[in-house]
Amino acid sequence: MAPAAASGGSSLPSGFAVFITFPDLLFIFEFVFGGLVWILVASSLVPMPLVQGWVMFVSVFCFVATTALLILYIIGTHGGEASWVTLDAAYHCTAALFYLSASVLEALATIEMYEGYTYKQYHENISAVVFSYVATLLYVVHAVFSLIRWKSS
């Protein structure tokens, strides 16, 4: 019973309650850190286009989807239906897996670019890796609590 109470019950919040309920509060941090990954990868040099293309896809997709879900929750589109709880859990599990793969690949690209790139370019990619892992952690935590909410609904 405690996990459901910790996650704000078995239904999704509406309106500005999204900003004060856990795990929905994490939308804001996912938005910020995902945006930072997007900006840093877009502004850095691309030593491995295919790998960093995937990282860009994941960061843009999750940024847009998180923004869309946040707006839909704020305007109350879900209407308290259980299917939205399932959608929330499925999205956050998928986003966590996507971000984990993107984080590992971005770290690989950063390791490969150690030689032959300037200090600034290398550190931009290191920052992208760190923010990518933070975004991964946020999505994993959100996914776990969304699954708890889904199970209790």
N, C-alpha and C positions, 0 to 999 in steps of 0.2 A: 504494500500500500504506500510505502514511503516514496518509491521511485515515481509513482504517478503524481503524488503531491509535489514532489520536487520539480517535475516537468510541467506543472501547471494544470494537471488533470488530464483527461483523455481527449479533450477537444482542442481545436486550434483557436487561438485568440483572434479577436477582430479589433479593428481600430488601433488606437495608440497603445492598447494592451500588449501588442506585439513587442514594444520596446521595453516592457517591464517583466515579461514572462521568460522563463528559461525552458527550453533552449532557443526560443525564437529571438531572444536578445542577441544571439550569436550571428544573426543575419548581418548586423551592422559591421561586425569585425570581419566576417567573410567578405563582405563588400569592400572594405578598406584594404585588407591584405591581398585579396584577389586583384584589385585595381593596381596595387603596387607591383605585383608580379607582372601584370600586363604592361605597365609603363616601363619597367626595367628591362624586360625582354625585348620590347619593341624599340627601345632606345639603344640597346647594346649591339655590338657586332655579332654576326651570326656565323660561327665557325662550322656548325653542323645544321644546315637548313632544315632537313627533315625532322631532326630531333626538336629543334627550337620551334618549328612549325606546329608540332604537337603541343608543345608547352603554350604557345600562343592560342591555339584552338581551345585548349582546356581553360585557360584563364579567361578568354573572352566568353566562351560558352557559359561557364559558371558565373561570371560577372553578370551577364544578361539574364540568365535563369534565376539567379538569386534576387536580382532587382525585380524581376517580374513576379516572383513568388511573394516578395515582401510587399509589393504594391497590392497584389491580389488579397493578401491577408489583411492589410490595412483597410481596404474598402469592403472587406467581409464577403468576398465572392463565395467562399467555401460554404457558408450557411450552416456550419456545424456538422456537415456530412462526413461519415467515416471514410469515404473514398478519398477525401482530401488528406486525411491522416496517412493513408497508404501511399498517396502520391508524395507527400512530404518525406516519409521514410525512404521510399525508393529513390527519390532525387538525391537525398543527402548521402545515401550509401553509394550511389553511382558517382556523385561528385567527389566523395572521399577516395574512391578507387582511381578515378581520373587524375586527381591531384597528386596521389601517391606516385603514379606512373610518371606524371610530368615532373615531379620533384626529383625523382631518381634520374630521369633523362637530363634534366637541367644541370644536375650535379655532375653527370658524366661529361656534358658539353663544357662545363666550366673547368673540370680537370684536364680535358684535352686542350684547352686554350691557354694553359699556364705559360707555355713558351711562345714567344713571337707576338704577344699582344702587350699593349701598354698597361701600366698599373691601374689606370682609371677603368679601362674596358674590363679587365679581370675582376676588379672589385664591384663593378655594376652587376656582373654575373653572379658573384658570390652573394650579393644582396638579394638578387632574384631567387637564388637557391634557398636562402634563409627564410625569406617571406613566403616562398612556395611551401616549405615545410610547416611554417606557422599556419598557413591556410589549410594545409592537409590536416593538421591537428584540430583546427576549428571544425572542419567538415566531419572528421571522425567523431568528435565529441557530440556534435549536433546529430549525426546519424545514430549514435548509440541512444541518445535520449529520445529521438524520434521513433526508434524501434521500440523503446519502452512504452512510449505513448501509444504506438500502434497496437502493441500487445494488450494494453489495458483498455483499448477502445472496443 
